[in-house]
Amino acid sequence: MRVKFFGTISSVFLLASISNGAELLDLKSSISQQNMVELFSSEGCSSCPPAEKWLGTLRHDPGLWKKFVPIEFHVDYWDGLGWKDPYASPVFTQRQRDYSELWRSESVYTPGVVLNGNEWLAWRTVGASGLMKVGDSVGVLEVKEQSKRNFVVKFAPVSKFSKSEYFINGALLGNDLGGQVLRGENSGENLHHDFVALSLKKASLVGKKGIFEGVLDLSNEKLGVKPDSLSVAFWISDKNEKPIQTVGEII
């Protein structure tokens, strides 16, 4: 489905796991950019389940968290066509629209796949192999959990990526989500979702002598559903909003 719109540019993301009673996270990237793949989807879209199934297979790929970080955003522009997606958010819809504006496109659609901030149509043919490439040297990202879901962030960009302003983005993710759809294009289907964004937050970093630091507090994020397992995604962006560096780990 494609929808015409007018919008503005917004944010982008990264990934790592967390659960009740788990040890505090201490994550550090390499200097090379880790690939970030985003799937824009909806339970109301009949062509989305195959894309979600593909994204779910990445849970068992050896490159997960080492070579790539996957995130699934559910949009809400299908909600008025028979089935309200419980994971959809207008924030995620706006994210897709911001990407589309960045690409100078006049529409959004599902399933839509984005790789490192760029529209990625080759996912159907190259699959996970397209996520294994080594990225450019961009800088090292460190994310340390100082208390439950409260994180201290440090980003040391390489000189050619040195900018005056950086942001840290974070999202809580749910795995093993889904259930039966009762109406709409997927009526009667039992759907399964992984890497589903359940929240999205952004904070600015303060630079000093080439190092950018800040905090991102996800402790007060309210989740509308209870996933079997919970993860959290982090990524660095600048004012242009494309992902620059990301890290990840699965529980």
BAKEDO-936438 format. One line per 5 residues: their letters; for each residue x, y, z of N, C-alpha, C. Coordinates in steps of 0.2 Angstrom, whole numbers, plus 5000, padded with zeros to 4 digits. Layout:
N
a> X:Y:Z:X:Y:Z:X:Y:Z | ... $
This chain:
251
mrvkf> 5004:4994:5000:5000:5000:5000:5004:5006:5000 | 5002:5011:4996:5006:5018:4996:5001:5023:4998 | 5004:5028:5002:5000:5034:5005:5004:5040:5003 | 5001:5045:5000:5004:5051:4999:5003:5056:5005 | 5008:5060:5006:5009:5064:5012:5014:5070:5011 $
fgtis> 5014:5074:5017:5019:5079:5017:5022:5078:5024 | 5029:5078:5026:5031:5077:5032:5038:5081:5033 | 5041:5080:5039:5048:5082:5041:5052:5077:5043 | 5059:5078:5043:5063:5073:5044:5064:5071:5052 | 5064:5065:5054:5065:5064:5061:5071:5059:5062 $
svfll> 5070:5054:5067:5076:5050:5069:5077:5043:5067 | 5082:5040:5069:5085:5033:5067:5088:5029:5073 | 5090:5023:5073:5091:5019:5079:5097:5014:5079 | 5098:5009:5085:5103:5004:5088:5100:4999:5093 | 5104:4993:5094:5100:4987:5098:5104:4983:5103 $
asisn> 5101:4981:5108:5104:4977:5114:5099:4974:5118 | 5100:4969:5122:5095:4966:5126:5095:4967:5133 | 5089:4967:5136:5088:4968:5143:5082:4964:5146 | 5083:4962:5152:5077:4959:5155:5077:4960:5163 | 5072:4958:5166:5071:4959:5173:5076:4955:5177 $
gaell> 5080:4957:5181:5085:4953:5185:5092:4952:5181 | 5092:4954:5175:5098:4953:5171:5104:4958:5173 | 5110:4956:5171:5116:4960:5173:5115:4967:5169 | 5118:4972:5172:5118:4979:5168:5122:4978:5162 | 5119:4981:5156:5122:4981:5150:5128:4985:5150 $
dlkss> 5133:4983:5146:5139:4986:5145:5141:4985:5137 | 5140:4989:5133:5140:4988:5126:5145:4992:5122 | 5149:4990:5118:5154:4994:5114:5155:4991:5107 | 5154:4996:5102:5154:4994:5095:5162:4994:5093 | 5163:4991:5087:5169:4992:5084:5169:4999:5080 $
isqqn> 5175:5001:5077:5175:5007:5074:5171:5007:5067 | 5170:5002:5064:5166:5001:5058:5159:5001:5059 | 5155:5004:5055:5148:5005:5055:5145:4998:5055 | 5140:4997:5060:5136:4991:5060:5130:4992:5056 | 5128:4987:5052:5122:4988:5048:5116:4988:5052 $
mvelf> 5111:4993:5050:5105:4993:5054:5099:4992:5049 | 5095:4987:5050:5090:4986:5045:5083:4987:5049 | 5079:4991:5045:5072:4993:5048:5067:4990:5044 | 5062:4987:5046:5056:4984:5043:5050:4988:5045 | 5046:4992:5040:5040:4995:5042:5034:4991:5040 $
ssegc> 5030:4989:5044:5025:4984:5043:5018:4985:5047 | 5014:4981:5046:5007:4982:5049:5003:4975:5049 | 5000:4974:5054:4996:4967:5054:4990:4968:5050 | 4988:4974:5047:4983:4975:5042:4985:4974:5035 | 4991:4972:5034:4994:4972:5027:4995:4964:5025 $
sscpp> 4992:4962:5020:4992:4955:5019:4999:4953:5016 | 5003:4958:5013:5009:4956:5010:5015:4957:5015 | 5013:4959:5022:5018:4960:5027:5021:4953:5030 | 5016:4948:5031:5019:4942:5035:5025:4939:5032 | 5026:4938:5025:5032:4936:5023:5038:4940:5024 $
aekwl> 5038:4946:5024:5043:4951:5026:5045:4950:5034 | 5040:4949:5038:5041:4948:5045:5044:4941:5046 | 5042:4936:5043:5045:4930:5043:5052:4930:5042 | 5054:4934:5036:5061:4934:5035:5065:4938:5040 | 5062:4943:5043:5065:4947:5048:5066:4942:5054 $
gtlrh> 5061:4938:5056:5062:4934:5061:5067:4928:5061 | 5069:4926:5054:5074:4921:5054:5081:4924:5056 | 5082:4931:5056:5088:4934:5058:5090:4933:5065 | 5085:4930:5069:5086:4929:5076:5091:4923:5077 | 5092:4919:5071:5096:4913:5072:5102:4914:5067 $
dpglw> 5103:4920:5064:5109:4921:5060:5115:4923:5064 | 5121:4920:5062:5127:4921:5066:5129:4929:5066 | 5127:4932:5061:5128:4939:5060:5124:4944:5065 | 5119:4941:5068:5115:4946:5072:5119:4949:5078 | 5119:4955:5078:5122:4959:5083:5129:4960:5082 $
kkfvp> 5132:4956:5078:5139:4957:5076:5140:4961:5069 | 5135:4959:5065:5136:4963:5058:5130:4967:5057 | 5124:4966:5060:5118:4969:5059:5113:4970:5065 | 5109:4975:5065:5104:4976:5070:5097:4976:5067 | 5092:4972:5068:5086:4973:5065:5081:4976:5069 $
iefhv> 5076:4980:5067:5071:4983:5070:5064:4983:5066 | 5059:4982:5069:5052:4981:5066:5048:4987:5068 | 5046:4992:5064:5041:4997:5066:5034:4996:5063 | 5029:4996:5067:5022:4995:5064:5019:5002:5064 | 5017:5003:5057:5014:5009:5056:5006:5009:5057 $
dywdg> 5003:5015:5057:4996:5015:5059:4991:5017:5053 | 4994:5018:5047:4989:5020:5042:4985:5014:5039 | 4986:5008:5041:4982:5003:5040:4976:5002:5045 | 4976:5005:5050:4972:5004:5056:4964:5005:5054 | 4963:5010:5049:4956:5011:5048:4953:5007:5042 $
lgwkd> 4957:5001:5041:4954:4997:5035:4952:4990:5038 | 4950:4990:5044:4947:4984:5047:4950:4981:5053 | 4957:4982:5054:4960:4979:5060:4965:4984:5063 | 4964:4986:5069:4969:4990:5072:4975:4987:5075 | 4981:4988:5072:4987:4985:5074:4989:4987:5081 $
pyasp> 4989:4982:5086:4991:4984:5093:4998:4986:5094 | 5003:4985:5089:5009:4988:5090:5011:4994:5086 | 5006:4997:5082:5007:5002:5078:5007:5009:5082 | 5010:5014:5079:5011:5020:5082:5011:5026:5077 | 5008:5031:5078:5009:5037:5073:5016:5039:5073 $
vftqr> 5020:5038:5079:5027:5040:5079:5031:5036:5074 | 5030:5030:5073:5033:5025:5068:5031:5027:5061 | 5025:5029:5060:5022:5031:5054:5026:5037:5052 | 5027:5042:5056:5031:5048:5055:5038:5047:5053 | 5041:5042:5056:5048:5040:5055:5048:5037:5048 $
qrdys> 5043:5033:5045:5044:5031:5038:5043:5037:5034 | 5038:5041:5035:5037:5047:5031:5043:5052:5031 | 5046:5052:5036:5053:5056:5036:5058:5053:5032 | 5058:5047:5032:5063:5043:5027:5061:5045:5020 | 5055:5044:5019:5052:5045:5012:5053:5052:5009 $
elwrs> 5053:5057:5014:5054:5064:5012:5062:5065:5010 | 5066:5061:5015:5073:5062:5014:5075:5059:5007 | 5071:5054:5004:5073:5051:4998:5069:5054:4992 | 5065:5060:4994:5061:5063:4989:5056:5059:4986 | 5053:5055:4990:5047:5051:4987:5041:5054:4990 $
esvyt> 5035:5052:4986:5029:5055:4988:5024:5050:4991 | 5027:5044:4993:5023:5039:4996:5026:5035:5001 | 5023:5031:5005:5025:5026:5010:5021:5020:5009 | 5024:5014:5010:5021:5008:5009:5024:5002:5014 | 5020:4997:5014:5022:4991:5018:5022:4985:5014 $
pgvvl> 5026:4980:5015:5032:4981:5019:5037:4985:5016 | 5040:4989:5020:5046:4994:5017:5052:4992:5022 | 5057:4991:5018:5064:4989:5022:5069:4995:5020 | 5072:4997:5026:5077:5002:5026:5084:4999:5028 | 5089:5001:5025:5096:4998:5027:5100:5005:5028 $
ngnew> 5102:5006:5034:5107:5011:5035:5104:5018:5033 | 5097:5019:5034:5094:5025:5032:5092:5026:5024 | 5093:5020:5020:5092:5020:5013:5087:5015:5012 | 5082:5017:5007:5077:5012:5005:5081:5006:5002 | 5079:5000:5004:5082:4994:5002:5077:4989:4999 $
lawrt> 5078:4988:4993:5073:4984:4989:5076:4977:4988 | 5083:4976:4989:5086:4970:4987:5085:4965:4993 | 5082:4966:4998:5081:4961:5004:5078:4955:5001 | 5073:4955:4997:5070:4949:4994:5074:4945:4991 | 5079:4947:4987:5084:4943:4983:5090:4941:4987 $
vgasg> 5093:4946:4991:5100:4944:4994:5099:4942:5001 | 5093:4944:5004:5092:4942:5011:5098:4944:5016 | 5099:4940:5021:5104:4941:5026:5111:4942:5023 | 5113:4940:5017:5119:4941:5015:5121:4948:5013 | 5115:4952:5012:5116:4959:5011:5118:4963:5017 $
lmkvg> 5117:4960:5023:5118:4963:5029:5125:4962:5032 | 5129:4958:5028:5136:4955:5031:5141:4960:5029 | 5140:4965:5025:5146:4969:5022:5149:4973:5028 | 5155:4974:5028:5158:4978:5033:5158:4986:5031 | 5155:4990:5036:5154:4997:5035:5160:5001:5035 $
dsvgv> 5160:5007:5033:5165:5012:5034:5167:5013:5041 | 5173:5016:5042:5175:5018:5049:5171:5024:5051 | 5167:5024:5056:5163:5030:5058:5165:5032:5065 | 5166:5027:5069:5168:5029:5076:5165:5024:5081 | 5167:5024:5087:5165:5019:5093:5160:5022:5097 $
levke> 5155:5018:5098:5149:5019:5102:5149:5015:5108 | 5149:5018:5114:5148:5014:5121:5142:5016:5124 | 5138:5011:5126:5132:5011:5130:5132:5007:5136 | 5132:5011:5142:5133:5007:5149:5126:5009:5153 | 5123:5003:5155:5117:5004:5160:5120:5005:5167 $
qskrn> 5118:5011:5169:5120:5013:5176:5114:5011:5181 | 5108:5010:5179:5103:5008:5183:5098:5005:5178 | 5093:5002:5181:5088:4998:5176:5085:5003:5171 | 5087:5001:5164:5085:5005:5159:5087:5012:5159 | 5092:5014:5162:5095:5021:5162:5102:5020:5160 $
fvvkf> 5104:5024:5154:5110:5022:5151:5114:5028:5150 | 5121:5027:5151:5126:5032:5149:5129:5031:5142 | 5130:5036:5138:5132:5035:5131:5138:5039:5130 | 5143:5036:5126:5149:5039:5124:5150:5038:5116 | 5151:5043:5112:5152:5041:5105:5158:5045:5103 $
apvsk> 5163:5042:5100:5170:5044:5098:5170:5044:5091 | 5168:5049:5087:5168:5048:5079:5175:5049:5077 | 5176:5046:5071:5182:5047:5067:5182:5054:5064 | 5188:5057:5063:5188:5064:5061:5184:5066:5055 | 5183:5061:5050:5179:5063:5044:5172:5063:5046 $
fskse> 5170:5060:5051:5163:5060:5053:5162:5065:5059 | 5167:5069:5061:5166:5074:5066:5161:5079:5064 | 5156:5080:5068:5151:5085:5067:5150:5089:5074 | 5146:5094:5074:5145:5098:5080:5139:5096:5084 | 5135:5091:5081:5129:5089:5085:5128:5081:5083 $
yfing> 5127:5078:5089:5125:5071:5088:5119:5069:5093 | 5115:5064:5091:5110:5062:5096:5110:5054:5097 | 5108:5052:5103:5107:5045:5104:5100:5043:5104 | 5098:5038:5100:5091:5036:5100:5091:5029:5103 | 5085:5028:5106:5084:5021:5109:5077:5019:5109 $
allgn> 5076:5012:5108:5069:5009:5108:5069:5003:5111 | 5064:5002:5115:5063:4995:5118:5059:4991:5113 | 5062:4984:5112:5059:4980:5107:5056:4974:5110 | 5051:4971:5107:5048:4965:5109:5049:4959:5104 | 5050:4953:5107:5051:4947:5103:5045:4942:5104 $
dlggq> 5044:4938:5100:5039:4932:5101:5032:4936:5102 | 5030:4941:5098:5024:4944:5099:5019:4942:5093 | 5013:4943:5094:5008:4942:5089:5002:4938:5092 | 4998:4935:5087:4992:4932:5089:4987:4932:5083 | 4981:4930:5084:4976:4929:5078:4973:4936:5077 $
vlrge> 4973:4937:5070:4970:4943:5067:4963:4942:5066 | 4958:4946:5068:4951:4944:5067:4947:4947:5061 | 4950:4953:5059:4947:4957:5053:4953:4959:5049 | 4950:4962:5043:4955:4965:5038:4958:4960:5034 | 4963:4962:5030:4967:4958:5025:4969:4951:5028 $
nsgen> 4971:4951:5034:4974:4945:5037:4970:4942:5042 | 4963:4943:5041:4958:4940:5045:4959:4932:5045 | 4959:4929:5052:4960:4922:5053:4967:4920:5053 | 4972:4924:5052:4979:4922:5052:4982:4923:5059 | 4986:4919:5061:4990:4919:5067:4997:4922:5065 $
lhhdf> 4998:4928:5067:5004:4931:5065:5010:4931:5071 | 5016:4931:5069:5022:4931:5074:5026:4937:5072 | 5029:4940:5077:5033:4946:5076:5039:4946:5081 | 5045:4948:5078:5051:4949:5082:5054:4956:5081 | 5058:4958:5085:5062:4964:5085:5057:4970:5084 $
valsl> 5051:4970:5087:5046:4975:5087:5047:4981:5091 | 5047:4987:5088:5048:4993:5092:5042:4994:5096 | 5043:4995:5103:5037:4996:5107:5038:5003:5110 | 5043:5007:5109:5044:5014:5111:5050:5017:5107 | 5051:5023:5107:5056:5027:5104:5058:5033:5107 $
kkasl> 5064:5034:5109:5066:5040:5112:5073:5042:5110 | 5074:5049:5111:5080:5052:5108:5082:5058:5112 | 5089:5058:5113:5092:5063:5117:5098:5066:5114 | 5100:5072:5115:5106:5075:5112:5112:5073:5116 | 5118:5073:5113:5124:5072:5116:5128:5078:5116 $
vgkkg> 5133:5079:5121:5137:5085:5122:5144:5083:5120 | 5147:5087:5116:5154:5086:5113:5159:5090:5117 | 5165:5086:5119:5170:5089:5122:5177:5086:5119 | 5181:5089:5116:5187:5086:5113:5186:5080:5109 | 5181:5081:5105:5180:5075:5100:5176:5069:5103 $
ifegv> 5174:5070:5109:5170:5064:5112:5163:5067:5114 | 5158:5063:5112:5151:5066:5113:5148:5061:5118 | 5145:5064:5124:5142:5060:5129:5135:5062:5131 | 5132:5058:5134:5125:5060:5137:5122:5054:5140 | 5115:5054:5141:5111:5049:5145:5105:5048:5141 $
ldlsn> 5102:5042:5141:5096:5040:5138:5092:5036:5144 | 5087:5039:5146:5083:5035:5151:5076:5032:5148 | 5076:5026:5148:5070:5022:5146:5067:5019:5152 | 5068:5021:5158:5065:5017:5163:5058:5019:5164 | 5055:5024:5161:5048:5026:5162:5044:5025:5156 $
eklgv> 5047:5021:5151:5043:5020:5145:5038:5015:5146 | 5032:5016:5145:5026:5012:5146:5025:5008:5140 | 5024:5001:5141:5023:4997:5135:5016:4994:5135 | 5013:4995:5129:5006:4993:5129:5005:4985:5128 | 5010:4981:5128:5010:4974:5127:5015:4971:5132 $
kpdsl> 5014:4964:5133:5019:4961:5137:5023:4956:5133 | 5028:4957:5130:5032:4952:5126:5035:4947:5130 | 5036:4941:5127:5040:4936:5130:5047:4937:5132 | 5050:4941:5128:5057:4944:5129:5057:4951:5127 | 5062:4955:5130:5062:4962:5129:5069:4964:5127 $
svafw> 5070:4968:5122:5077:4970:5120:5077:4978:5120 | 5082:4981:5119:5082:4988:5118:5087:4990:5113 | 5085:4995:5109:5089:4997:5103:5092:5004:5104 | 5099:5005:5102:5102:5011:5103:5105:5013:5096 | 5105:5019:5094:5109:5021:5088:5111:5028:5088 $
isdkn> 5116:5030:5085:5118:5037:5084:5116:5040:5078 | 5113:5046:5078:5112:5050:5072:5114:5057:5073 | 5115:5061:5067:5116:5068:5067:5110:5072:5065 | 5110:5078:5063:5104:5082:5061:5101:5079:5055 | 5104:5075:5051:5101:5072:5045:5098:5066:5046 $
ekpiq> 5098:5063:5053:5094:5058:5055:5096:5051:5053 | 5101:5050:5048:5103:5043:5046:5107:5040:5052 | 5106:5033:5052:5110:5030:5058:5117:5030:5056 | 5121:5031:5061:5129:5032:5060:5132:5026:5063 | 5130:5024:5069:5133:5018:5073:5128:5015:5077 $
tvgei> 5128:5009:5078:5123:5005:5082:5127:4999:5085 | 5124:4996:5090:5127:4990:5093:5121:4986:5095 | 5122:4979:5097:5116:4975:5099:5118:4969:5102 | 5114:4966:5105:5115:4959:5109:5108:4956:5110 | 5107:4950:5110:5100:4947:5111:5100:4943:5117 $
i> 5095:4943:5121:5094:4939:5127:5092:4932:5125 $
